[in-house]
Each structure stands twice: as C-alpha cells, then as structure tokens.
Amino acid sequence: MSRRFLTGAVSAGLVLVLAACGGTTKNDNAGSGGQQSTAAANPGAAAKEGVKMAFLPKQLNNPYSDIEVSGGKEALGELKGEYKLVGPNDASASSQVSYINTLIQQQQDVIGIAANDPNAVCPSLNQARSAGIKVVAFDSDAAKDCRDVFINQATTQGIGEQLVKQAKELSGGSGEIAILSATPNATNQNAWIDVAKKELAKPENAGLKLVKIAYGNDDDQKSFQEAQGLLQSFPNLKVIVSPTTVGIAAAARYVSTSSYKGKVAVTGLGTPNQMRAFVKDGTVKQFALWNPADIGYLAAYAGVALKSGQITGKQGEKFKAGKLGDYTIGENGEIVLGPPTTFDANNIDKFNF
Ligand code: RAM
C-alpha cells in the first residue's frame, strides 16, 4: 500500500481499516490525519453532567498511576461525571489495546490514556474517536493524530534538561552516568531521554559520559536487577539517572544496602513517599517530580470540556480546571501542567504523595 494512495482522498473509515491491517508504524498514523474535530469550540457551553470517563494508565500496579487516577476520580466527582479505572498489569507496548476495544463497546464518553507505545494504541483510539469518544492522553502521549489533547506533566524540554542538571551536580561535573528507564517504547521516557542526549552533547556537558541506557520496564524486580547490572558493568559509574518512579525507587533500594552507597548517586523522577527513606539514609540527595494527582485531575477537566464542546483540542482554546485554575491548549494539543518540584532532605517532609 503506497503512501501516495494513503494520502489521497480516502475516507476516514478506509484509513481505519488500513491502519488496523497494516500494523502500527508511524506512517500508518501519519496517513490517517487523525480524526480532528471540525466543529468549532464553544467556550460558553455548559459543562455536561454524567460524562463517563475511563482512565487507562500504563499499568495498574504502579503507585504513581494510583495517585494519578485518584486526581481524575476527584475531578469527576466535582463535575458529576462517572469515573472508571481499567488497565493492564504490565506496561508492554500492546497491553492496552484490548482495554480500549472494551471501552468502545461500553460506550464511554472519554478515554484518558497514558500510552505504553505511541503507535500501538492508535488504531483502537481512532476507532473510539470515530464512535464519538474523546481521547485525552496524559503522562505518556499517544501519537498526536490519535488523541484530542495531551496532558503533559511539565515541558518535555524542561524535564530532559532537569535530568542532566541533576546528573551534573551529583557527579561534580564529570564522569560516567547511566540511565535506568521504564519500557523501551514509553513515549514520555523516550522523549525526555532524547532531550537529555542533546543536552549531554553540548560542550558544557562534555565531562559527562552516558555509558548505557538500561530498561527496567517499570517492573520493580527487573529495575532492581538492571541497577545491579549497571554497577557491576561500570565500576566507575557516578550517577544512575532514572526518569521513572519505579526505576528510581528500585535503584535506590539496591544502592542503599550495597557497598556503592555514598559513592554512586541515584536521581531522576520519584514520588516523595517512595523516596523518603532513601533521602533520610543519605542514598539519594535529590530528585524531582510533579504532583501526579494533578495530572489525573487536569485530564478529567479536559475530558469533560471536550465532551461538552467547550474545547476541541486546537491551540489557543481555553478551559477551566477547578482548583488548578485556567489552562490554554498549546501546540499539537498539548496542555502543560506546570513545572516540576525538586525534592531533597530539606523539603521532602512537606510532601505526602
Ligand atoms: C513511572 C511511569 C510514568 C512516569 C513516572 C515519572 O511511574 O513510567 O509514566 O511519568 O514514572
């Protein structure tokens, strides 16, 4: 099937069939042009009550996801909507597809998804959109032509820069560093790592050497083993940077009881409650995160605003998000929550999530 044919005047329905048959490569999705709403936004429309929104996080057994969706539940309570939570037990690329298909059959109004793979979920998400379901990606984006908006926790650029800044400070400016990521397909981690690599390529960071990117798959045991493997393979390693709450907690746990404690720094993105013990025992000097509950909360407000016709996902549209205030949709349907917080021994006890 040539791209020329795909980009020709084919109907959205035919594109869906092609996408379903043809796998999940970037080109398939690019060819679809998405299911962009052609209706104009009506910012004055009343927020609909009874909106059924289902949250589909990367995986269910991750404390970070639990906090995220708790914010969605709170917001749907405020909005008099119906909250639902479904999801796989692992974050592998295609693990969410069957859940999306079920949510379509159940005629949900909105699907909130933290995508395990930007493309694997696309054919199903676009089927949902054809059925009138609004799609709010949060935390980890789906390809932009198969969702209406994306709730980004902070700017991708800002998070990537922060990771390198942390590594630089903790290494004293030079030496070997390694990244312990989530799954190899995770949209969010991969976007942050891309920015980090560009930062590392700058002359001012020439002293830092990225020796390996390991993948713990957001599985505690696998992340623990990968951390151990990094330290065995690279005896001069100075910093493990883990841009995942599962990875950083597992790496800190390993380092805290090993001979590397005090010699190898662990940093990245973690929840204060999971990291508190490792900050107190000196294993971890600093790490960062946003409040995950706010992501779910913002996603729910965006979902109801979409379903109510207040926004359509276009740049410049505005909506209200309860206690978080007013938000404006940015480029490519992206809605940025706000800057992350850095946690250390001085402030960690002020946070409880
Ligand atoms: C893990 C997940 C999630 C990411 C956080 C920082 O819990 O990979 O997607 O946003 O870490």
Boltz pocket constraint, residues with backbone or C-beta under 6 A from the ligand:
constraints:
  - pocket:
      binder: B
      contacts: [[A, 58], [A, 62], [A, 64], [A, 65], [A, 114], [A, 139], [A, 140], [A, 182], [A, 186], [A, 188], [A, 218], [A, 243], [A, 244], [A, 245], [A, 246], [A, 269], [A, 270]]
      max_distance: 6.0
